């Protein structure tokens, strides 16, 4: 937990409580349905929670925003972000039912009332969102195709509506076709070695009515 409070010192007692309980909930569920690798579960705060919260360093979400987490897996980055932004509506989407089952149980265990889950492909979602977040589920070109038409028209944030994507490694080639993409290295925000090759990619997207 220290990793979280170091970088997010203004957490409420309720948020601290939720982040504290999150680890045991994932440990318990991971024994039944493996959503976090065995070696990562002991480092869940750095490799999963803090990694997810890197998005918040690039763009904090305003109350009454809507955010969709595509390919959420076990609930990352959606669950940590939902704890950090209780007044934001999060829709967590994954096509694999057992992963969504874990997310549902964790969200219920933590009392997260701002999380809704969808067990389907993202193309089947009809909503529109301020931001679409994800953690390296596909090449950016594929991902953009999946989420086309799901960006809200009105911009409320400092950054224009679009994608906030957690990616690792050299992204030069993958992002070469996107002139407006901006890479935010997570090593600018977090000192742990794990973040040396990790980034948040921001790609603004236009509303398509």
N, CA and C of each residue as an Amber inpcrd file, in Angstrom:
protein
   627
   0.8060000  -1.2280000   0.0000000   0.0000000   0.0000000   0.0000000
   0.8370000   1.2760000   0.0000000   2.0310000   1.1750000   0.5590000
   2.8980000   2.3550000   0.6330000   3.1390000   2.9640000  -0.7460000
   3.2610000   2.0750000  -1.7560000   3.4920000   2.5560000  -3.1220000
   2.3790000   3.5080000  -3.5500000   1.1450000   3.1810000  -3.1390000
   0.0010000   3.9890000  -3.5610000  -0.0280000   5.3160000  -2.8160000
   0.1110000   5.2660000  -1.4920000   0.0060000   6.4970000  -0.6990000
   1.1800000   7.4530000  -0.9500000   2.3200000   6.9190000  -1.3630000
   3.4690000   7.7780000  -1.6990000   3.1280000   8.7020000  -2.8580000
   2.5070000   8.1430000  -3.8810000   2.2230000   8.9100000  -5.1010000
   0.8450000   9.5570000  -5.1030000  -0.0320000   9.0750000  -4.2200000
  -1.3800000   9.6440000  -4.1180000  -1.6590000   9.9430000  -2.6330000
  -1.0260000  11.0030000  -2.1220000  -1.0820000  11.2780000  -0.6830000
  -2.4370000  11.8020000  -0.1950000  -3.3220000  12.1920000  -1.1070000
  -4.5870000  12.8170000  -0.6990000  -5.7560000  11.8430000  -0.6550000
  -5.4870000  10.5590000  -0.5960000  -6.5650000   9.5740000  -0.5460000
  -7.3970000   9.7400000   0.7190000  -8.6990000   9.5080000   0.5870000
  -9.5700000   9.5140000   1.7650000  -9.3630000   8.1950000   2.5240000
  -9.8720000   8.1520000   3.7400000  -9.7760000   6.9080000   4.5300000
 -10.5030000   5.7650000   3.8230000 -11.6270000   6.0900000   3.1890000
 -12.3970000   5.0710000   2.4610000 -11.5830000   4.5150000   1.2870000
 -10.9160000   5.3930000   0.5600000 -10.0860000   4.9440000  -0.5640000
  -8.9160000   4.0830000  -0.0740000  -8.2870000   4.5010000   1.0160000
  -7.1810000   3.7050000   1.5840000  -7.6770000   2.3240000   1.9890000
  -8.8550000   2.2950000   2.5950000  -9.4490000   1.0220000   3.0180000
  -9.6990000   0.1050000   1.8090000 -10.2410000   0.6770000   0.7450000
 -10.5290000  -0.1180000  -0.4670000  -9.2380000  -0.6460000  -1.0960000
  -8.2360000   0.2130000  -1.2000000  -6.9580000  -0.2420000  -1.7740000
  -6.3180000  -1.3200000  -0.8980000  -6.4640000  -1.1990000   0.4040000
  -5.8980000  -2.2030000   1.3100000  -6.5910000  -3.5500000   1.1310000
  -7.9100000  -3.5240000   1.0520000  -8.6800000  -4.7680000   0.9300000
  -8.5560000  -5.4110000  -0.4530000  -8.2330000  -4.6020000  -1.4370000
  -8.1280000  -5.0970000  -2.8150000  -7.1720000  -6.2810000  -2.9450000
  -6.0280000  -6.2190000  -2.2760000  -5.0220000  -7.2770000  -2.4290000
  -5.5590000  -8.6360000  -1.9880000  -6.1890000  -8.6940000  -0.8150000
  -6.7030000  -9.9750000  -0.3210000  -7.8220000 -10.5170000  -1.1960000
  -8.6650000  -9.6030000  -1.7010000  -9.7470000 -10.0370000  -2.5930000
  -9.1830000 -10.6920000  -3.8510000  -8.1760000 -10.0580000  -4.4220000
  -7.5560000 -10.6350000  -5.6250000  -6.8250000 -11.9390000  -5.3140000
  -6.1660000 -11.9700000  -4.1630000  -5.4610000 -13.2100000  -3.7790000
  -6.4410000 -14.3680000  -3.6700000  -7.5620000 -14.1330000  -3.0080000
  -8.5720000 -15.1770000  -2.8360000  -9.1480000 -15.6210000  -4.1690000
  -9.5320000 -14.6630000  -4.9860000 -10.1530000 -15.0220000  -6.2650000
  -9.1680000 -15.6250000  -7.2450000  -7.9150000 -15.2130000  -7.1340000
  -6.8980000 -15.7290000  -8.0500000  -6.6450000 -17.2190000  -7.8460000
  -6.9300000 -17.7050000  -6.6380000  -6.7860000 -19.1390000  -6.3750000
  -7.8530000 -19.9400000  -7.1220000  -9.0140000 -19.3080000  -7.3540000
 -10.1220000 -19.9900000  -8.0370000 -10.0660000 -19.7700000  -9.5500000
  -9.8210000 -18.5320000  -9.9350000  -9.7620000 -18.1680000 -11.3600000
  -8.5200000 -17.3100000 -11.5530000  -7.5760000 -17.8070000 -12.2950000
  -6.2810000 -17.1290000 -12.4330000  -6.3730000 -15.9140000 -13.3660000
  -6.4100000 -14.7150000 -12.7900000  -6.4630000 -13.4950000 -13.6100000
  -5.1920000 -12.6520000 -13.4740000  -4.4130000 -12.9450000 -12.4490000
  -3.1310000 -12.2640000 -12.2440000  -2.0720000 -13.3500000 -12.1270000
  -0.9480000 -13.1840000 -12.8330000   0.0660000 -14.2330000 -12.7860000
   0.5400000 -14.4420000 -11.3510000   0.9180000 -15.6920000 -11.0340000
   1.2960000 -16.0460000  -9.6510000   2.3960000 -15.1300000  -9.1080000
   3.3800000 -14.8290000  -9.9590000   4.5010000 -14.0090000  -9.4710000
   4.0930000 -12.5380000  -9.2770000   3.0630000 -12.1120000 -10.0180000
   2.6270000 -10.7190000  -9.9150000   1.7270000 -10.4480000  -8.7230000
   1.0690000 -11.4720000  -8.2090000   0.0720000 -11.2400000  -7.1620000
   0.7130000 -10.6320000  -5.9070000   1.9640000 -10.9960000  -5.6180000
   2.6450000 -10.4100000  -4.4560000   3.0910000  -8.9760000  -4.7130000
   3.1680000  -8.6170000  -5.9880000   3.5570000  -7.2430000  -6.3410000
   2.3890000  -6.5130000  -6.9750000   1.1880000  -6.8540000  -6.5270000
  -0.0220000  -6.3210000  -7.1660000  -0.0900000  -4.7930000  -7.0940000
   0.4360000  -4.2210000  -6.0040000   0.3400000  -2.7640000  -5.8790000
   1.2040000  -2.0350000  -6.9010000   2.3890000  -2.5400000  -7.1830000
   3.2500000  -1.8960000  -8.1750000   2.8340000  -2.2610000  -9.5890000
   2.7300000  -3.5610000  -9.8540000   2.5700000  -4.0320000 -11.2340000
   1.1600000  -3.9140000 -11.7920000   0.1830000  -3.7710000 -10.9120000
  -1.2000000  -3.7000000 -11.3810000  -1.9090000  -2.4280000 -10.9270000
  -1.8880000  -2.1540000  -9.6260000  -2.6280000  -1.0000000  -9.1200000
  -1.9510000   0.3080000  -9.5280000  -0.6820000   0.4690000  -9.1680000
   0.0260000   1.7060000  -9.4920000   0.1410000   1.8810000 -11.0080000
   0.3930000   0.7800000 -11.7000000   0.4510000   0.8260000 -13.1680000
  -0.8560000   1.3910000 -13.7210000  -1.9830000   0.8900000 -13.2140000
  -3.2940000   1.3830000 -13.6490000  -3.4590000   2.8690000 -13.3540000
  -2.9980000   3.2780000 -12.1750000  -3.1700000   4.6670000 -11.7440000
  -2.2580000   5.6400000 -12.4890000  -1.3280000   5.1090000 -13.2650000
  -0.5120000   5.9670000 -14.1330000  -1.3780000   6.8180000 -15.0500000
  -2.5230000   6.2730000 -15.4430000  -3.4610000   7.0200000 -16.2980000
  -3.9260000   8.2900000 -15.5960000  -4.1300000   8.2000000 -14.2830000
  -4.5940000   9.3540000 -13.5000000  -3.5500000  10.4630000 -13.4290000
  -2.2760000  10.0920000 -13.5620000  -1.2120000  11.0960000 -13.5670000
  -1.2340000  11.9040000 -14.8710000  -1.6590000  11.2510000 -15.9460000
  -1.7210000  11.9220000 -17.2510000  -3.0030000  12.7440000 -17.3710000
  -4.1230000  12.1740000 -16.9280000  -5.3980000  12.8880000 -16.9660000
  -6.3110000  12.4550000 -15.8250000  -6.4110000  13.2640000 -14.7610000
  -7.3980000  12.9650000 -13.7150000  -8.8010000  13.1390000 -14.3070000
  -9.7240000  12.2610000 -13.9170000 -11.0770000  12.3180000 -14.4630000
 -11.9760000  13.1830000 -13.5920000 -12.8100000  13.9900000 -14.2420000
 -13.7300000  14.8770000 -13.5370000 -15.0110000  14.1430000 -13.1500000
 -15.6670000  14.5670000 -12.0650000 -16.9430000  13.9540000 -11.6790000
 -17.9310000  13.9490000 -12.8460000 -18.7570000  12.9010000 -12.8770000
 -19.7920000  12.7060000 -13.9080000 -19.2380000  12.3790000 -15.2940000
 -17.9570000  12.0400000 -15.3590000 -17.3970000  11.5480000 -16.6270000
 -17.7630000  10.0740000 -16.7950000 -17.6220000   9.6090000 -18.0450000
 -17.8200000   8.1870000 -18.3210000 -16.5500000   7.6390000 -18.9640000
 -16.0660000   6.5330000 -18.4050000 -14.8170000   5.9240000 -18.8770000
 -15.0740000   4.4400000 -19.1400000 -14.6020000   3.9610000 -20.2890000
 -14.7210000   2.5330000 -20.5920000 -13.3400000   1.8860000 -20.5840000
 -13.2450000   0.7480000 -19.8860000 -12.0150000  -0.0460000 -19.8300000
 -12.2230000  -1.2710000 -20.7270000 -11.4800000  -1.3020000 -21.8190000
 -11.6490000  -2.3630000 -22.8320000 -10.6510000  -3.4950000 -22.5950000
 -11.1630000  -4.7340000 -22.5450000 -10.2890000  -5.8750000 -22.2700000
  -9.7560000  -5.7890000 -20.8490000 -10.6580000  -5.5410000 -19.9140000
 -10.2700000  -5.2540000 -18.5290000  -9.5760000  -6.4250000 -17.8330000
  -9.7580000  -7.6550000 -18.3520000  -9.1310000  -8.8120000 -17.7000000
  -9.6640000  -8.9620000 -16.2890000  -8.7760000  -8.9060000 -15.3080000
  -9.1900000  -9.0080000 -13.9100000  -9.6500000  -7.6980000 -13.3040000
  -9.7160000  -6.6500000 -14.1260000 -10.1950000  -5.3570000 -13.6140000
  -9.1670000  -4.2450000 -13.6330000  -8.1740000  -4.3810000 -14.5080000
  -7.1280000  -3.3500000 -14.5920000  -7.0950000  -2.7670000 -16.0020000
  -7.0900000  -1.4460000 -16.1080000  -6.9340000  -0.4360000 -15.0540000
  -8.2300000   0.0160000 -14.3650000  -9.3780000  -0.5410000 -14.7670000
 -10.6660000  -0.0090000 -14.3320000 -10.9100000   0.0330000 -12.8340000
 -10.6190000  -1.0580000 -12.1210000 -10.9410000  -1.1100000 -10.6790000
 -10.1320000  -0.0840000  -9.8730000  -8.7980000  -0.0170000 -10.0170000
  -8.0600000   1.0120000  -9.2580000  -8.5140000   2.4360000  -9.5960000
  -8.8140000   2.6830000 -10.8760000  -9.2720000   4.0190000 -11.2700000
 -10.6440000   4.3270000 -10.6640000 -11.4950000   3.3120000 -10.5640000
 -12.8250000   3.5060000  -9.9690000 -12.7260000   3.8380000  -8.4790000
 -11.7270000   3.2720000  -7.8060000 -11.5020000   3.6160000  -6.3920000
 -11.0310000   5.0720000  -6.2920000 -10.1400000   5.4530000  -7.1820000
  -9.5610000   6.8030000  -7.1410000 -10.5770000   7.8770000  -7.5290000
 -11.4960000   7.5300000  -8.4240000 -12.4830000   8.5050000  -8.9130000
 -13.9020000   7.9860000  -8.6650000 -14.3800000   8.0750000  -7.4140000
 -15.6810000   7.4910000  -7.0750000 -16.8680000   8.1670000  -7.7490000
 -16.6740000   9.3820000  -8.2680000 -17.7890000  10.0990000  -8.9030000
 -17.7670000   9.9640000 -10.4250000 -16.9550000   9.0530000 -10.9120000
 -16.8720000   8.7770000 -12.3570000 -17.4860000   7.4040000 -12.6260000
 -18.2250000   7.2890000 -13.7310000 -18.8500000   6.0160000 -14.0890000
 -17.8860000   5.2000000 -14.9590000 -17.5910000   3.9910000 -14.5170000
 -16.6700000   3.1190000 -15.2490000 -17.4150000   1.9090000 -15.8020000
 -17.2330000   1.6600000 -17.0740000 -17.7740000   0.4600000 -17.7200000
 -16.6010000  -0.4430000 -18.0900000 -16.5560000  -1.6210000 -17.4880000
 -15.4470000  -2.5630000 -17.6920000 -15.9130000  -3.6880000 -18.6050000
 -15.2180000  -3.8630000 -19.7220000 -15.6540000  -4.7830000 -20.7700000
 -14.6070000  -5.8680000 -20.9980000 -15.0700000  -7.1110000 -21.0550000
 -14.1790000  -8.2150000 -21.4430000 -15.0230000  -9.3290000 -22.0520000
 -14.4770000  -9.9700000 -23.0710000 -15.2300000 -11.0280000 -23.7600000
 -15.1330000 -12.3680000 -23.0310000 -14.2500000 -12.4480000 -22.0170000
 -14.0610000 -13.7180000 -21.2920000 -14.8570000 -13.6840000 -19.9830000
 -15.8630000 -14.5510000 -19.8990000 -16.8130000 -14.5440000 -18.7900000
 -16.1940000 -14.7250000 -17.4250000 -15.2140000 -15.6220000 -17.3010000
 -14.6520000 -15.8900000 -15.9630000 -13.8770000 -14.6780000 -15.4360000
 -13.3130000 -13.8860000 -16.3440000 -12.6100000 -12.6760000 -15.8980000
 -13.6070000 -11.6430000 -15.3750000 -14.7100000 -11.4990000 -16.0840000
 -15.7400000 -10.5670000 -15.6340000 -16.3370000 -11.0200000 -14.3000000
 -16.4230000 -12.3200000 -14.1000000 -16.9180000 -12.8490000 -12.8150000
 -16.0260000 -12.3570000 -11.6680000 -14.7020000 -12.4220000 -11.8650000
 -13.7720000 -11.9440000 -10.8360000 -13.9520000 -10.4420000 -10.6080000
 -14.0630000  -9.6920000 -11.6960000 -14.2560000  -8.2400000 -11.5650000
 -15.5250000  -7.9380000 -10.7710000 -16.6010000  -8.6480000 -11.0880000
 -17.8620000  -8.4460000 -10.3720000 -17.7060000  -8.7110000  -8.8680000
 -17.0240000  -9.7990000  -8.5480000 -16.8400000 -10.1670000  -7.1420000
 -15.9580000  -9.1590000  -6.4100000 -14.8990000  -8.7110000  -7.0710000
 -14.0040000  -7.7190000  -6.4520000 -14.7420000  -6.3860000  -6.2650000
 -15.4510000  -5.9460000  -7.3030000 -16.1850000  -4.6730000  -7.2260000
 -17.2360000  -4.7260000  -6.1150000 -17.9170000  -5.8750000  -6.0140000
 -18.9230000  -6.0400000  -4.9590000 -18.2670000  -6.0820000  -3.5790000
 -17.1590000  -6.8020000  -3.4890000 -16.4280000  -6.9020000  -2.2210000
 -15.9210000  -5.5620000  -1.7230000 -15.5860000  -4.6850000  -2.6550000
 -15.0810000  -3.3520000  -2.2910000 -16.2010000  -2.3170000  -2.1790000
 -17.4040000  -2.7050000  -2.5920000 -18.5230000  -1.7550000  -2.5580000
 -18.3940000  -0.6530000  -3.5860000 -17.8910000  -0.9960000  -4.7720000
 -17.7270000   0.0060000  -5.8350000 -19.0390000   0.1710000  -6.5930000
 -19.7420000   1.2390000  -6.3080000 -21.0410000   1.4660000  -6.9400000
 -20.9210000   2.1610000  -8.2870000 -19.7140000   2.5800000  -8.6480000
 -19.5120000   3.2940000  -9.9200000 -18.9400000   2.3930000 -11.0180000
 -19.0410000   1.0740000 -10.8120000 -18.5120000   0.1110000 -11.8030000
 -19.6520000  -0.7320000 -12.3750000 -19.7260000  -0.7690000 -13.7100000
 -20.6330000  -1.7000000 -14.3930000 -19.7750000  -2.5850000 -15.2820000
 -20.1370000  -3.8610000 -15.3890000 -19.3360000  -4.7730000 -16.2100000
 -20.1550000  -5.3040000 -17.3810000 -19.4440000  -5.6280000 -18.4520000
 -20.0740000  -6.1450000 -19.6650000 -19.2510000  -7.3180000 -20.1830000
 -19.8920000  -8.4670000 -20.2780000 -19.2130000  -9.6500000 -20.8180000
 -19.5610000  -9.7620000 -22.3020000 -18.7930000  -9.0490000 -23.1190000
 -19.0380000  -9.0390000 -24.5640000 -17.8150000  -8.4480000 -25.2620000
 -17.8710000  -8.4080000 -26.5630000 -16.8320000  -7.7310000 -27.3370000
 -17.1340000  -6.2350000 -27.3200000 -16.1030000  -5.4170000 -27.3720000
 -16.3040000  -3.9660000 -27.2690000 -17.1400000  -3.4350000 -28.4300000
 -17.0730000  -4.0910000 -29.5840000 -17.8550000  -3.6340000 -30.7380000
 -19.3590000  -3.6760000 -30.4580000 -19.7590000  -4.4860000 -29.4710000
 -21.1880000  -4.6210000 -29.1390000 -21.6790000  -3.5320000 -28.1780000
 -20.7690000  -2.7270000 -27.6580000 -21.1440000  -1.6590000 -26.7190000
 -21.6260000  -0.4480000 -27.5090000 -22.7520000   0.1280000 -27.0800000
 -23.3290000   1.2680000 -27.8100000 -23.0690000   2.6230000 -27.1660000
 -22.5050000   2.6470000 -25.9640000 -22.3370000   3.9090000 -25.2470000
 -21.2600000   4.8060000 -25.8380000 -21.2250000   6.0430000 -25.3270000
 -20.1670000   6.9890000 -25.7000000 -19.4870000   7.4880000 -24.4330000
 -18.1870000   7.6870000 -24.5420000 -17.3570000   7.8780000 -23.3520000
 -16.4080000   9.0610000 -23.5220000 -16.0780000   9.6740000 -22.3840000
 -15.0760000  10.7470000 -22.3960000 -13.7030000  10.1670000 -22.7320000
 -13.3950000   9.0480000 -22.0790000 -12.1190000   8.3840000 -22.3460000
 -12.2990000   6.8760000 -22.4030000 -11.4880000   6.2580000 -23.2340000
 -11.4320000   4.8000000 -23.2990000 -10.0370000   4.4020000 -22.8460000
  -9.9760000   3.5540000 -21.8140000  -8.6900000   3.1440000 -21.2540000
  -8.4860000   1.6550000 -21.4980000  -7.2300000   1.2430000 -21.4660000
  -6.9320000  -0.1830000 -21.6360000  -5.4690000  -0.4250000 -21.3130000
  -5.1630000  -1.7090000 -21.1890000  -3.7840000  -2.0820000 -20.8910000
  -3.3010000  -3.0690000 -21.9380000  -2.7800000  -2.5250000 -23.0380000
  -2.0900000  -3.3100000 -24.0810000  -2.8190000  -4.5770000 -24.5020000
  -4.0700000  -4.4340000 -24.9100000  -4.8090000  -5.6230000 -25.3580000
  -4.6430000  -5.8870000 -26.8520000  -4.1640000  -4.8870000 -27.5990000
  -3.9800000  -5.0530000 -29.0480000  -3.0720000  -3.9410000 -29.5580000
  -2.6230000  -4.0980000 -30.8150000  -1.8950000  -3.0130000 -31.4680000
  -2.8310000  -1.8030000 -31.5480000  -2.2690000  -0.6060000 -31.5010000
  -3.0930000   0.6050000 -31.4730000  -4.0440000   0.6950000 -32.6680000
  -3.5930000   0.3180000 -33.8370000  -4.4450000   0.4110000 -35.0310000
  -5.6940000  -0.4650000 -34.8880000  -5.5020000  -1.6690000 -34.3620000
  -6.6280000  -2.5910000 -34.1200000  -7.5490000  -2.0150000 -33.0600000
  -6.9530000  -1.5070000 -31.9920000  -7.7350000  -0.9620000 -30.8790000
  -8.6010000   0.2120000 -31.3390000  -8.0190000   1.0920000 -32.1230000
  -8.7540000   2.2590000 -32.6400000  -9.9590000   1.7940000 -33.4530000
  -9.7740000   0.7540000 -34.2320000 -10.8800000   0.2040000 -35.0430000
 -11.9980000  -0.3260000 -34.1340000 -11.6140000  -0.9910000 -33.0510000
 -12.5990000  -1.5520000 -32.1210000 -13.4790000  -0.4750000 -31.4880000
 -12.8720000   0.6560000 -31.1400000 -13.5900000   1.6580000 -30.3230000
 -14.1280000   2.8340000 -31.1320000 -14.0450000   2.7330000 -32.4280000
 -14.5300000   3.8050000 -33.3080000 -16.0010000   4.1030000 -33.0110000
 -16.3310000   5.3800000 -32.9350000 -17.7160000   5.7800000 -32.7080000
 -18.1560000   5.7490000 -31.2520000 -17.2170000   5.5150000 -30.3420000
 -17.6010000   5.3990000 -28.9240000 -17.0770000   6.5670000 -28.0720000
 -16.6660000   7.6350000 -28.7410000 -16.1510000   8.8100000 -28.0330000
 -17.2360000   9.8850000 -27.9550000 -17.4470000  10.4330000 -26.7650000
 -18.4670000  11.4730000 -26.5640000 -18.0710000  12.7710000 -27.2720000
 -19.0840000  13.5530000 -27.6250000 -18.8650000  14.7840000 -28.3970000
 -18.2810000  15.9100000 -27.5420000 -18.8390000  16.0850000 -26.3430000
 -18.4510000  17.2280000 -25.5040000 -17.1880000  16.9290000 -24.7060000
 -16.2230000  17.8190000 -24.7850000 -14.9800000  17.6870000 -24.0200000
 -15.0920000  18.4330000 -22.6940000 -14.7680000  17.7380000 -21.5870000
 -14.8260000  18.3760000 -20.2590000 -13.4380000  18.5460000 -19.6480000
 -12.4710000  17.7970000 -20.1480000 -11.1680000  17.6950000 -19.4950000
 -10.1140000  18.5670000 -20.1790000  -8.9720000  18.6370000 -19.5350000
  -7.8390000  19.3670000 -20.1190000  -7.4350000  18.7160000 -21.4450000
  -7.3650000  17.3850000 -21.4550000  -7.1180000  16.6630000 -22.7070000
  -8.4380000  16.4500000 -23.4330000  -8.3990000  16.4900000 -24.7550000
  -9.6010000  16.1840000 -25.5280000  -9.9480000  14.7150000 -25.3560000
 -11.2200000  14.3940000 -25.5050000 -11.6790000  13.0070000 -25.3650000
 -10.8850000  12.0750000 -26.2720000 -10.6540000  10.8520000 -25.7890000
  -9.9070000   9.9060000 -26.6170000  -9.4680000   8.6790000 -25.8480000
  -8.3400000   8.1260000 -26.2550000  -7.8190000   6.8780000 -25.6940000
  -6.6470000   7.1840000 -24.7590000  -6.6280000   6.5100000 -23.6170000
  -5.4670000   6.5140000 -22.7030000  -5.0630000   5.0570000 -22.5360000
  -3.9100000   4.7180000 -23.0980000  -3.5530000   3.3160000 -23.3030000
  -2.2300000   2.9940000 -22.6210000  -2.2320000   2.0110000 -21.7350000
  -0.9990000   1.6000000 -21.0560000  -0.2270000   0.6420000 -21.9610000
   0.9710000   1.0550000 -22.3500000   1.7800000   0.2340000 -23.2610000
   3.2320000   0.2060000 -22.7850000   3.9600000  -0.8150000 -23.2270000
   5.3720000  -0.9230000 -22.8690000   6.2560000  -1.0100000 -24.1020000
   7.5500000  -0.7510000 -23.9060000   8.5260000  -0.9220000 -24.9810000
   8.5790000   0.2470000 -25.9440000   9.2490000   0.0250000 -27.0690000
   9.4270000   1.0600000 -28.0900000   8.1630000   1.1280000 -28.9590000
   7.5110000   2.2720000 -28.9390000   6.2210000   2.4230000 -29.6170000
   6.3130000   3.2300000 -30.9110000   7.5370000   3.5640000 -31.3080000
   7.7480000   4.4520000 -32.4570000   7.0360000   3.9580000 -33.7050000
   7.2710000   2.7120000 -34.0540000   6.6890000   2.1710000 -35.2920000
   5.1680000   2.0510000 -35.1860000   4.7150000   1.5130000 -34.0630000
   3.2750000   1.2910000 -33.8770000   2.4720000   2.5870000 -33.9540000
   3.0610000   3.6890000 -33.4650000   2.3250000   4.9560000 -33.4120000
   2.6570000   5.8950000 -34.5670000   3.4590000   5.4190000 -35.5150000
   3.9310000   6.3010000 -36.5960000   2.7920000   6.8770000 -37.4410000
   1.6610000   6.1620000 -37.5110000   0.5510000   6.6560000 -38.3390000
  -0.3420000   7.6500000 -37.5810000  -0.0530000   7.8420000 -36.2950000
  -0.8860000   8.7450000 -35.4850000  -0.1100000  10.0010000 -35.1250000
  -0.3090000  11.0510000 -35.9010000   0.4250000  12.3000000 -35.6880000
   0.0850000  12.9550000 -34.3480000  -1.1300000  12.7020000 -33.8500000
  -1.5760000  13.3830000 -32.6230000  -1.3030000  12.5790000 -31.3520000
  -0.7570000  11.3740000 -31.4910000  -0.4860000  10.5430000 -30.3030000
   0.6360000  11.1520000 -29.4640000   0.4760000  11.0700000 -28.1570000
   1.5270000  11.5740000 -27.2570000   1.8770000  10.4740000 -26.2620000
   3.1710000  10.2420000 -26.1020000   3.6430000   9.2070000 -25.1760000
   4.0650000   9.8610000 -23.8610000   3.4960000   9.3690000 -22.7700000
   3.8560000   9.8530000 -21.4320000   4.5800000   8.7290000 -20.6930000
   5.9140000   8.7660000 -20.5920000   6.6430000   7.7080000 -19.8780000
   6.2560000   7.6910000 -18.3970000   5.9290000   6.5160000 -17.8830000
   5.5340000   6.4220000 -16.4720000   6.7150000   6.6320000 -15.5210000
   7.9180000   6.5230000 -16.0550000   9.1030000   6.8120000 -15.2180000
   9.1740000   8.2940000 -14.8420000   8.3870000   9.1510000 -15.5290000
   8.3030000  10.5730000 -15.1510000   7.5180000  10.7490000 -13.8480000
   6.7080000   9.7530000 -13.5150000   5.8230000   9.8620000 -12.3450000
   6.2040000   8.9100000 -11.2150000   6.7050000   7.7240000 -11.5810000
   6.9880000   6.6760000 -10.5900000   8.4540000   6.2560000 -10.6710000
   9.0920000   6.0780000  -9.5180000  10.5420000   5.8080000  -9.4960000
  10.9050000   4.3210000  -9.6040000   9.9310000   3.4170000  -9.4040000
  10.2240000   1.9730000  -9.4150000  10.7390000   1.5160000 -10.7800000
  11.6970000   0.5630000 -10.7530000  12.3050000   0.0580000 -11.9920000
  11.2760000  -0.4830000 -12.9780000  10.2000000  -1.0420000 -12.4500000
   9.1560000  -1.6370000 -13.2850000   8.6420000  -0.6570000 -14.3420000
   8.6700000   0.6350000 -14.0300000   8.0620000   1.6310000 -14.9140000
   9.0180000   2.2070000 -15.9570000  10.2610000   1.7500000 -15.9590000
  11.2500000   2.3080000 -16.8860000  10.8520000   2.1780000 -18.3500000
  10.1750000   1.0790000 -18.6970000   9.7970000   0.8670000 -20.0990000
   8.2910000   1.0250000 -20.3330000   7.5800000   1.5280000 -19.3150000
   6.1180000   1.6210000 -19.4040000   5.6750000   3.0620000 -19.6860000
   4.5980000   3.1720000 -20.4690000   4.0820000   4.4950000 -20.8310000
   2.5630000   4.5010000 -20.8440000   2.0200000   5.7230000 -20.7940000
   0.6160000   5.9340000 -21.1450000   0.6160000   6.6370000 -22.4980000
  -0.0620000   6.0350000 -23.4620000  -0.2100000   6.6610000 -24.7740000
  -1.5570000   7.3710000 -24.7980000  -1.5140000   8.6530000 -25.1210000
  -2.7630000   9.4160000 -25.2700000  -3.0150000   9.6680000 -26.7470000
  -4.2120000   9.3030000 -27.1860000  -4.5890000   9.5350000 -28.5820000
  -5.9620000  10.1890000 -28.6000000  -6.0250000  11.5000000 -28.9490000
  -7.3380000  12.1360000 -29.0370000  -8.1380000  11.5240000 -30.1850000
  -9.4480000  11.4140000 -29.9860000 -10.3060000  10.8670000 -31.0490000
 -11.5160000  11.7650000 -31.2370000 -11.9020000  11.9420000 -32.4980000
 -13.0560000  12.7840000 -32.7820000 -14.3490000  12.0180000 -32.6240000
 -15.3670000  12.7670000 -32.1840000 -16.7300000  12.2320000 -32.1130000
 -17.2130000  11.9120000 -33.5320000 -17.8360000  10.7680000 -33.6850000
 -18.4240000  10.4140000 -34.9840000 -19.9080000  10.1460000 -34.7790000
 -20.7410000  11.1240000 -35.1650000 -22.1840000  11.0130000 -34.9470000
 -22.8900000  10.2720000 -36.0540000
